[in-house]
Amino acid sequence: MRYLVLVVVILAFNPAEALEPLPGNKFESTYPYGIARYGLDHKTKVTGWRVAKNWFFGRQRGPDSGMTLVWQGKQDQMSFSKDGIRFTRRF
């Protein structure tokens, strides 16, 4: 429940915009209300919003499926979901 409240507060104070995808990220398709499908790496896809330069919110497909907030760096990725925090580093 706390996670849901946190997400609602974040979205309330930072309204989602349909931002352009980051260069190098696979931008697969778009949906109404600014929702898009982003391929972040070879195992992770997020269907939702790009809420900031490196932040994505939506349903994650991959090893840890479900609603998530994802930070994507050049070599790092951090996911916040109902299951906890996941940190991934690519070599």
Order of alpha helices (4+ residues) and beta strands (2+ residues): alpha-beta-beta-beta-beta-beta-beta-beta
